[in-house]
Amino acid sequence: MKFTDGYWLMRPGVHPIYPVEVLDVATGPGRLTAYAPGQHIRDRGDLLKGPMVTVELAAPMADVVKVTVTHFAGAAERGPRFEIAEDEGAAAAAVVRCDADFAELTSGALTARIDRRTRSWGLDFLAEGRELTRSGFKAMAVIDTDEGRHFVREQLDLQVDHFVYGLGERFGPLVKNGQVVDIWNADGGTASEQAYKNVPFFLTNAGYGVFVDHPGHVSFEVASEAVSRVQFSVEGQSMEYYFIYGPTPKDILRKYTALTGRAPRVPAWSYGLWLTTSFTTSYDEDTVTSFIEGMAERDLPLSVFHFDTFWMREYHWCDFEWDPRTFPDPRGMLARLKERGLRICVWINPYVGQRSKLFEEGKARGYLLRRPNGDVWQWDHWQPGCAIVDFTNPEARQWWTDKLDALLDMGVDCFKSDFGERIPAEDVAWYDGSDPERMHNYYTYLFNETVFELLRKRRGEGEAVVFARSATVGGQRFPVHWSGDCESTFAAMGENLRGGLSLGMSGFGYWSHDIGGFEGTPDAGIFKRWIAFGLLSSHSRLHGSGSYRVPWLFDEESVDVLRSFTRLKMRLMPYLLRAAGQAQNEGVPIMRAMVLEFPGDPACTHLERQYMLGDDLLVAPVFSRDGEVSYYVPEGTWTHLLTGRTVEGPRWVTERHGFDSIPLLVRPGAVVPFGAVDDRPEYDYASGVTLRVYRPVEGAEVVTEIPAADGTVARIFSTTRRDGMITVEASPGGPWRVLLAGVRDVRSVRGGTARADEQGVLVEAQEATVTIELGDRT
């Protein structure tokens, strides 16, 4: 929200109050409170009037300072509130200093300092001997309007080389400088400024991030009102924000997700290919069976089949009952599908149409959202007479999950938890008394938590997975999320990638999208290009709106492309699960913006058409039919995974790729584990694994952990290069191999046998340690 009229004036009807100096400071363990009047205190007469701004600093965890800005403190506490995991020991470890010059709180390496030497308000954030940013002259404010509204605003300085990322899954430019971002969930597709997943958290390349702890509407002006500042504001009399020191973007994500939660492990089968009925298409069991048999006949690995909306009868969404006209024997059908080795997903949402039998039941029991006068809140968008399940009522949550539980008993494995964005923010009364404005975004947290926790309870730790569209802070704890409704165009491919990278910079570890696009039908060229992008994402789903997405309906080459990239992903499972472990343990996403992996390379600052998949794979999707693609290669000798060709960075590269290819480069010095199985995502990843070694650095040691499907470590390898010798040591286990990429000349091999490979030298290990002496031409 903009409050100013240029640099000098405020907009009509807007009346700001700025803290102008420090009157007094109170301190306590891990806490500092400054009392800052809105006018200079010249004599005692000035002490007889307000206003005054209270600024409280606290240490919720090391390297984090919580800032609370308050005008009037008498407002009643109304939920909901985000679940924040503060470290109780951080306050005791924090250092509070207050003298005539400064009042400051130090948490870990981060210091928040209030300068008392001048009659001018300023809050500085410092770390490692440097200033990160500051809230200076007329930055912090409490604001009244002629309409009787009240706001709290903060502004932090942005230097010329400071850039802002995150704020949820946003489909515009990855760098948020110059943008107006409203944290307000909306069902707006992927082609607008609206977003399904709004997160009031951003990080910068300047060593810090900011999380505004408000579940309702937060307005961000990112160098878009005061162009040298990032501004955030909320309506009310108080605002809390967490200032998080990195120093690197990955460090910021680690600390933010330590506060708000991290992604759990999801089942290995979920990384396989998902195929759906699509949205409004006509289908029955014969249709579904024909798709599945068609995939098998064409040797296309398939892991999950998803039934979208019309598995239920029209106008009965949601009653969780199969349409008897098209699925007369759902239990038998699911059993037949599962005999083929498939997992089953069905579509759900938290809305109840008036024709659903759950409407009267929920109305009678008080389980549906009501208006203040006691009427059920309804409208005709989506379903006639649509109502909303009130998840603030524990009994309503149990009633609703009992319906899902029956589907799990029938053979369903997971749910696509769609919608959850169109939640009214006024004229409603939640069961627990929550504030409607604060519940608008937060509702999706309760919705997806309800579904995910049921699956975790029934399936066990690490076996729960949803396919969710909406989210807010903490939603990363209930994966997986997909991007939502997009068009079937190359432009939409780009929108989706920007959205996924932005979401990853907001604390979410997994992400997916509709291969081929959702609205409309892609031509074969778009579909094939999107396949490569989709299979090199954390999760991969073929889905559309009014048309099917089985590849043979496009052309035969689509079948070949899908087979090739699906099998590639299956062999990459040991690598992908290792990257997933970082999402689970550190909050670092599987798909990463280049700036997240290379924060010191200024060329990566704005890159949004390529990404890192885990630590070591660079992916540059092709956004053209003719296959021409330009991408940036950071410093070092990178290797094309598919061909073995090398590229020397740093530089920009322009190439032309066929539909069966994509720029997929391996980082210099990487060791990438390839599994021995390519037709399913669940297997023994350590048995028969091939370590692809890419030009290790002299003296470096690379430790490669091969995961098991249950998240434990199945096997560990250590790769070193010293004095022209590459040595690989393996912990006990089955057969394994080493591929020395780009190597053509070896003098000797101890512990195995070597043979030439199209990409280098392949060594079959015969002992626990393999030592390879490189030749002169290597």
ChimeraX attribute file (.defattr): number of C-alpha atoms within 10 A of each C-alpha:
attribute: neighborCount
match mode: 1-to-1
recipient: residues
	/A:1	16
	/A:2	17
	/A:3	17
	/A:4	16
	/A:5	12
	/A:6	11
	/A:7	8
	/A:8	6
	/A:9	10
	/A:10	14
	/A:11	12
	/A:12	11
	/A:13	11
	/A:14	17
	/A:15	17
	/A:16	20
	/A:17	20
	/A:18	22
	/A:19	27
	/A:20	24
	/A:21	24
	/A:22	26
	/A:23	15
	/A:24	12
	/A:25	18
	/A:26	12
	/A:27	17
	/A:28	10
	/A:29	14
	/A:30	21
	/A:31	22
	/A:32	23
	/A:33	21
	/A:34	20
	/A:35	18
	/A:36	22
	/A:37	24
	/A:38	21
	/A:39	17
	/A:40	16
	/A:41	15
	/A:42	8
	/A:43	8
	/A:44	7
	/A:45	8
	/A:46	12
	/A:47	14
	/A:48	8
	/A:49	10
	/A:50	11
	/A:51	16
	/A:52	20
	/A:53	25
	/A:54	19
	/A:55	23
	/A:56	20
	/A:57	25
	/A:58	25
	/A:59	32
	/A:60	23
	/A:61	23
	/A:62	21
	/A:63	23
	/A:64	30
	/A:65	29
	/A:66	22
	/A:67	20
	/A:68	17
	/A:69	24
	/A:70	21
	/A:71	21
	/A:72	14
	/A:73	10
	/A:74	8
	/A:75	9
	/A:76	6
	/A:77	9
	/A:78	12
	/A:79	16
	/A:80	20
	/A:81	15
	/A:82	16
	/A:83	12
	/A:84	16
	/A:85	13
	/A:86	16
	/A:87	14
	/A:88	11
	/A:89	13
	/A:90	20
	/A:91	21
	/A:92	13
	/A:93	16
	/A:94	25
	/A:95	18
	/A:96	23
	/A:97	13
	/A:98	16
	/A:99	11
	/A:100	8
	/A:101	11
	/A:102	13
	/A:103	23
	/A:104	24
	/A:105	26
	/A:106	27
	/A:107	27
	/A:108	18
	/A:109	16
	/A:110	27
	/A:111	25
	/A:112	26
	/A:113	21
	/A:114	23
	/A:115	20
	/A:116	20
	/A:117	13
	/A:118	11
	/A:119	13
	/A:120	16
	/A:121	23
	/A:122	21
	/A:123	20
	/A:124	18
	/A:125	24
	/A:126	18
	/A:127	20
	/A:128	10
	/A:129	9
	/A:130	8
	/A:131	15
	/A:132	21
	/A:133	20
	/A:134	20
	/A:135	18
	/A:136	18
	/A:137	15
	/A:138	17
	/A:139	21
	/A:140	27
	/A:141	24
	/A:142	29
	/A:143	21
	/A:144	19
	/A:145	15
	/A:146	10
	/A:147	8
	/A:148	7
	/A:149	12
	/A:150	19
	/A:151	18
	/A:152	23
	/A:153	24
	/A:154	21
	/A:155	25
	/A:156	24
	/A:157	20
	/A:158	22
	/A:159	13
	/A:160	8
	/A:161	9
	/A:162	16
	/A:163	20
	/A:164	23
	/A:165	30
	/A:166	25
	/A:167	28
	/A:168	30
	/A:169	31
	/A:170	31
	/A:171	25
	/A:172	19
	/A:173	18
	/A:174	27
	/A:175	19
	/A:176	25
	/A:177	20
	/A:178	17
	/A:179	18
	/A:180	18
	/A:181	23
	/A:182	21
	/A:183	25
	/A:184	23
	/A:185	27
	/A:186	20
	/A:187	17
	/A:188	15
	/A:189	18
	/A:190	25
	/A:191	17
	/A:192	11
	/A:193	15
	/A:194	21
	/A:195	29
	/A:196	30
	/A:197	30
	/A:198	28
	/A:199	31
	/A:200	27
	/A:201	24
	/A:202	25
	/A:203	27
	/A:204	23
	/A:205	22
	/A:206	21
	/A:207	21
	/A:208	26
	/A:209	27
	/A:210	23
	/A:211	22
	/A:212	20
	/A:213	21
	/A:214	24
	/A:215	24
	/A:216	24
	/A:217	20
	/A:218	20
	/A:219	20
	/A:220	28
	/A:221	23
	/A:222	26
	/A:223	22
	/A:224	18
	/A:225	21
	/A:226	20
	/A:227	16
	/A:228	18
	/A:229	23
	/A:230	24
	/A:231	24
	/A:232	25
	/A:233	26
	/A:234	22
	/A:235	19
	/A:236	17
	/A:237	19
	/A:238	23
	/A:239	23
	/A:240	19
	/A:241	20
	/A:242	22
	/A:243	23
	/A:244	26
	/A:245	31
	/A:246	24
	/A:247	20
	/A:248	22
	/A:249	24
	/A:250	22
	/A:251	20
	/A:252	29
	/A:253	30
	/A:254	21
	/A:255	22
	/A:256	29
	/A:257	27
	/A:258	19
	/A:259	21
	/A:260	19
	/A:261	24
	/A:262	27
	/A:263	27
	/A:264	24
	/A:265	23
	/A:266	24
	/A:267	18
	/A:268	20
	/A:269	19
	/A:270	23
	/A:271	24
	/A:272	25
	/A:273	25
	/A:274	22
	/A:275	26
	/A:276	22
	/A:277	28
	/A:278	23
	/A:279	20
	/A:280	14
	/A:281	14
	/A:282	13
	/A:283	16
	/A:284	17
	/A:285	16
	/A:286	11
	/A:287	12
	/A:288	19
	/A:289	14
	/A:290	12
	/A:291	21
	/A:292	20
	/A:293	14
	/A:294	15
	/A:295	19
	/A:296	13
	/A:297	9
	/A:298	13
	/A:299	13
	/A:300	22
	/A:301	21
	/A:302	23
	/A:303	21
	/A:304	23
	/A:305	23
	/A:306	24
	/A:307	22
	/A:308	23
	/A:309	21
	/A:310	23
	/A:311	24
	/A:312	23
	/A:313	18
	/A:314	14
	/A:315	18
	/A:316	21
	/A:317	29
	/A:318	25
	/A:319	21
	/A:320	22
	/A:321	18
	/A:322	17
	/A:323	17
	/A:324	12
	/A:325	10
	/A:326	17
	/A:327	18
	/A:328	13
	/A:329	13
	/A:330	19
	/A:331	15
	/A:332	13
	/A:333	17
	/A:334	17
	/A:335	15
	/A:336	13
	/A:337	19
	/A:338	16
	/A:339	10
	/A:340	13
	/A:341	12
	/A:342	19
	/A:343	21
	/A:344	22
	/A:345	24
	/A:346	23
	/A:347	23
	/A:348	23
	/A:349	20
	/A:350	20
	/A:351	25
	/A:352	27
	/A:353	25
	/A:354	21
	/A:355	18
	/A:356	22
	/A:357	16
	/A:358	22
	/A:359	26
	/A:360	15
	/A:361	13
	/A:362	21
	/A:363	16
	/A:364	10
	/A:365	12
	/A:366	18
	/A:367	26
	/A:368	28
	/A:369	26
	/A:370	22
	/A:371	15
	/A:372	13
	/A:373	9
	/A:374	11
	/A:375	13
	/A:376	22
	/A:377	18
	/A:378	21
	/A:379	14
	/A:380	11
	/A:381	11
	/A:382	13
	/A:383	20
	/A:384	16
	/A:385	19
	/A:386	22
	/A:387	24
	/A:388	24
	/A:389	23
	/A:390	26
	/A:391	25
	/A:392	20
	/A:393	17
	/A:394	13
	/A:395	14
	/A:396	19
	/A:397	18
	/A:398	15
	/A:399	18
	/A:400	22
	/A:401	17
	/A:402	13
	/A:403	14
	/A:404	21
	/A:405	17
	/A:406	13
	/A:407	20
	/A:408	19
	/A:409	11
	/A:410	15
	/A:411	19
	/A:412	20
	/A:413	21
	/A:414	27
	/A:415	26
	/A:416	24
	/A:417	23
	/A:418	24
	/A:419	21
	/A:420	27
	/A:421	22
	/A:422	18
	/A:423	20
	/A:424	16
	/A:425	15
	/A:426	13
	/A:427	11
	/A:428	22
	/A:429	21
	/A:430	18
	/A:431	17
	/A:432	14
	/A:433	12
	/A:434	17
	/A:435	18
	/A:436	22
	/A:437	19
	/A:438	18
	/A:439	24
	/A:440	22
	/A:441	32
	/A:442	28
	/A:443	26
	/A:444	30
	/A:445	22
	/A:446	19
	/A:447	25
	/A:448	27
	/A:449	18
	/A:450	17
	/A:451	25
	/A:452	23
	/A:453	17
	/A:454	20
	/A:455	24
	/A:456	14
	/A:457	11
	/A:458	15
	/A:459	16
	/A:460	11
	/A:461	15
	/A:462	16
	/A:463	20
	/A:464	26
	/A:465	26
	/A:466	25
	/A:467	24
	/A:468	30
	/A:469	25
	/A:470	29
	/A:471	31
	/A:472	26
	/A:473	30
	/A:474	22
	/A:475	27
	/A:476	28
	/A:477	22
	/A:478	28
	/A:479	26
	/A:480	26
	/A:481	28
	/A:482	27
	/A:483	26
	/A:484	23
	/A:485	22
	/A:486	24
	/A:487	23
	/A:488	22
	/A:489	23
	/A:490	21
	/A:491	13
	/A:492	20
	/A:493	28
	/A:494	21
	/A:495	24
	/A:496	28
	/A:497	28
	/A:498	26
	/A:499	28
	/A:500	31
	/A:501	31
	/A:502	28
	/A:503	32
	/A:504	28
	/A:505	32
	/A:506	31
	/A:507	35
	/A:508	35
	/A:509	31
	/A:510	27
	/A:511	26
	/A:512	25
	/A:513	29
	/A:514	26
	/A:515	26
	/A:516	32
	/A:517	27
	/A:518	26
	/A:519	19
	/A:520	15
	/A:521	20
	/A:522	22
	/A:523	14
	/A:524	19
	/A:525	21
	/A:526	22
	/A:527	27
	/A:528	28
	/A:529	28
	/A:530	28
	/A:531	28
	/A:532	27
	/A:533	22
	/A:534	25
	/A:535	24
	/A:536	24
	/A:537	23
	/A:538	25
	/A:539	21
	/A:540	26
	/A:541	25
	/A:542	26
	/A:543	25
	/A:544	29
	/A:545	21
	/A:546	16
	/A:547	19
	/A:548	22
	/A:549	26
	/A:550	21
	/A:551	24
	/A:552	16
	/A:553	12
	/A:554	18
	/A:555	15
	/A:556	12
	/A:557	16
	/A:558	22
	/A:559	19
	/A:560	19
	/A:561	21
	/A:562	24
	/A:563	22
	/A:564	18
	/A:565	20
	/A:566	27
	/A:567	21
	/A:568	19
	/A:569	28
	/A:570	26
	/A:571	23
	/A:572	22
	/A:573	28
	/A:574	28
	/A:575	26
	/A:576	25
	/A:577	25
	/A:578	23
	/A:579	21
	/A:580	26
	/A:581	21
	/A:582	20
	/A:583	28
	/A:584	24
	/A:585	15
	/A:586	22
	/A:587	30
	/A:588	32
	/A:589	32
	/A:590	28
	/A:591	33
	/A:592	24
	/A:593	30
	/A:594	24
	/A:595	24
	/A:596	25
	/A:597	19
	/A:598	17
	/A:599	19
	/A:600	12
	/A:601	13
	/A:602	12
	/A:603	17
	/A:604	20
	/A:605	22
	/A:606	16
	/A:607	18
	/A:608	22
	/A:609	23
	/A:610	25
	/A:611	26
	/A:612	25
	/A:613	22
	/A:614	22
	/A:615	19
	/A:616	19
	/A:617	24
	/A:618	27
	/A:619	22
	/A:620	22
	/A:621	27
	/A:622	31
	/A:623	22
	/A:624	16
	/A:625	17
	/A:626	12
	/A:627	17
	/A:628	13
	/A:629	18
	/A:630	17
	/A:631	21
	/A:632	19
	/A:633	20
	/A:634	21
	/A:635	15
	/A:636	15
	/A:637	18
	/A:638	27
	/A:639	24
	/A:640	18
	/A:641	21
	/A:642	15
	/A:643	12
	/A:644	17
	/A:645	13
	/A:646	17
	/A:647	19
	/A:648	15
	/A:649	14
	/A:650	15
	/A:651	13
	/A:652	13
	/A:653	14
	/A:654	10
	/A:655	12
	/A:656	15
	/A:657	17
	/A:658	14
	/A:659	22
	/A:660	18
	/A:661	18
	/A:662	22
	/A:663	24
	/A:664	22
	/A:665	24
	/A:666	27
	/A:667	24
	/A:668	21
	/A:669	19
	/A:670	21
	/A:671	27
	/A:672	23
	/A:673	27
	/A:674	26
	/A:675	26
	/A:676	20
	/A:677	20
	/A:678	21
	/A:679	20
	/A:680	22
	/A:681	28
	/A:682	19
	/A:683	19
	/A:684	18
	/A:685	26
	/A:686	24
	/A:687	18
	/A:688	18
	/A:689	21
	/A:690	24
	/A:691	24
	/A:692	21
	/A:693	24
	/A:694	24
	/A:695	21
	/A:696	19
	/A:697	14
	/A:698	14
	/A:699	10
	/A:700	12
	/A:701	16
	/A:702	17
	/A:703	15
	/A:704	20
	/A:705	20
	/A:706	26
	/A:707	22
	/A:708	19
	/A:709	22
	/A:710	14
	/A:711	17
	/A:712	11
	/A:713	13
	/A:714	18
	/A:715	18
	/A:716	16
	/A:717	19
	/A:718	16
	/A:719	22
	/A:720	18
	/A:721	21
	/A:722	14
	/A:723	9
	/A:724	14
	/A:725	18
	/A:726	21
	/A:727	19
	/A:728	24
	/A:729	16
	/A:730	19
	/A:731	13
	/A:732	12
	/A:733	13
	/A:734	14
	/A:735	15
	/A:736	20
	/A:737	23
	/A:738	22
	/A:739	25
	/A:740	24
	/A:741	23
	/A:742	19
	/A:743	20
	/A:744	18
	/A:745	15
	/A:746	19
	/A:747	10
	/A:748	14
	/A:749	18
	/A:750	16
	/A:751	17
	/A:752	19
	/A:753	15
	/A:754	19
	/A:755	12
	/A:756	14
	/A:757	15
	/A:758	11
	/A:759	19
	/A:760	19
	/A:761	18
	/A:762	22
	/A:763	25
	/A:764	18
	/A:765	24
	/A:766	14
	/A:767	14
	/A:768	17
	/A:769	17
	/A:770	22
	/A:771	20
	/A:772	22
	/A:773	18
	/A:774	19
	/A:775	14
	/A:776	10
	/A:777	8
	/A:778	11
